[in-house]
Amino acid sequence: MHAPRRSFTLQQAVEDSAPLARLTALARESAGRLAAVQALIPAPLRPSVRPGPIDGGNWCLLVDNSAAAAKLRHLAPTLQAALQRRGHEVEAIRVKIQKRT
């Protein structure tokens, strides 16, 4: 006879898995960083910017096109300084072009 299957939510599965829980925490942290500097990004550019991966002290911003990437690269030192003032350990901000699918 088979043991009864245990039912659980996706959230429970993520919490029960250390790698998935860490990935979820990093995604939240990245979104929080973007929220913290959102006001420093020009309003017309904001819809093109998404939070990307965090790798140690490096944070990545994802943008839709090269024009947005160029503008964000100019703003990166300002964004980094603002994040550091808020207690985030950001050594560098990278900008990558990644079109939405």
HELIX and SHEET records of a PDB file:
HELIX    1   1 LEU A   10  ASP A   16  1                                   7    
HELIX    2   2 ALA A   18  VAL A   37  1                                  20    
HELIX    3   3 GLN A   38  LEU A   40  5                                   3    
HELIX    4   4 ARG A   46  SER A   48  5                                   3    
HELIX    5   5 SER A   66  ARG A   85  1                                  20    
SHEET    1   A 3 VAL A  49  ASP A  55  0                                        
SHEET    2   A 3 ASN A  58  VAL A  63 -1                                        
SHEET    3   A 3 ALA A  92  ILE A  97  1                                        
END                                                                             
